Amino acid sequence: MKNLIVFDLDGTLAESKSSLDPEMAGLLNSLLGIVKVAVISGGNWSQFEKQVLALLSHDGRLKNLSLLPTCGTKFYQYGSDWELLYSEDFSDEEKTKIISSLKQATGSPDLKPQQTWGDVIEDRGSQITFSGLGQQAPLEEKEKWDPDFGNSRCAWAVRPPLTSPSMASIKVMGFENSGTSLALPSRR
């Protein structure tokens, strides 16, 4: 039997930035009674609270759940409450360089959509995130804006200094510290 099962959140357990549906929440609750589970996503802690934790039973099974926001650059486990075990945050200087590079790269008229929903560049502490249409863009708009990832590749090509880019399935890119990858948390 496996000791740990790892899931991606957006696009696997739930639609992009959506809560678990009741069936998935029930299945995850059941699985937590059997084996340890980790959920990883590019989203920040607040998304995990809304998308996952709000729908799970708040009982002893949570001790079998590990949450890895911002592509695993943060790690939370449950004891009597949720505890942040690590966060590989950028320094203020690193954040400034990365955000400046992204603003420069995405300043092209070809990358400027007619409408945005929320912040296009978000500082998540351990990850700087670029969302071409903004953090709150509807899924159907994201799919129409960049169907072949061409717009996203333009921003990706810039690769801000000090970072390793990661691309989500729905037109969002995160930039983490160099050497970070989705495999890193599983090695810890």
C-alpha positions, 0 to 999 in steps of 0.5 A: 500500500502507498504511504502518500498520495499527492494531488494537484488542486486546480484542474485535478481535484477541482476546476481552476480556482473553484471549490471541491465539489461535494463528491470530491470532498467526500472521496478526499475525506474517505481517503484521509481516513486510510492514507496520508495525502498531499495537495499541491497547487500554484495558489496561495494559502487562502485558496486552499482554505476556500477550495479545500478546507472549507469542504473537509471534515474538521476531525482527526483525519486532517492530520493525514493532510499536507498542503503545499501552496505556491508550487510547494514553496510553502508547506502546511501540516495539521496538528491541533491547528494548521502550522506553516513548516516552511516558506521559501520566500523571496527577499524584497530585492528579489521580488522587485527584480522579478516584478520589474522584469515581468512588467517589462515583458508583459508591457507589449501591446500584444500581451495587453488584453482588453479587460482584466479581472484583478491583479495580473502580477501577484506577490505570494511571498515565495512565488510571483505569479503572472495571470494574463487576464488577472487573478479573478478571470473567469475560466472561459475567458482564460481559455479564449485569451490564450488557447495555445499558450502563445501569450503565456510563452511570451512572458515565460521567455523573459524568465525573470532573474533568480527564478524557475518558471512553472506554468499552470494548465489555465494560463497562469505562471508562477516564478519560484526560486531557482531550483524549485520544482514540483518534485522538491516537496516530495523529496523533503 
